């Protein structure tokens, strides 16, 4: 009887340790995040395991800004691929991501997962 209880207990511990849903929710490759700020649509797409891009669009033009990134859930560090752009920090909280400019320390975007 003790062996049976031990086997049942071990099974519960093994199967409850980490679910597939938890692992999938931490994978951000292919995800898109969006916000509309003063008539400008801001989108962030994680295109590969190391690259992402911001897309800014309004009634007049569309601009893309490429970044490389590192991800250690829930934190993301975005490094610009073009000069003159700031390094950005992201904090993922469920279906939202807050983006902060590391140079100014100001929160610049609050985007929701699409």
SULBEL-V595986 format. One line per field, one symbol per residue. ss: DSSP state (@ for helix, = for strand, . for the rest). psi: psi as a letter, one per 30 degrees, with the letter a starting at -180 (. if undefined). Layout:
ss=???
psi=???
This chain:
ss=.@@@@@@@@@@@@@@@...@@@@@@@.....======..=======....=======....===========..======.......======..======.....=======.
psi=eeeeeeeeeeeeeeffejleeeeeffjfkflkkklkjhfkkkkkkjeaffklkkkkkafelkkkjklllkkjkgkkkkkkfklgllkkkkjkjcglkkkkkfefgkkfkjkkk.
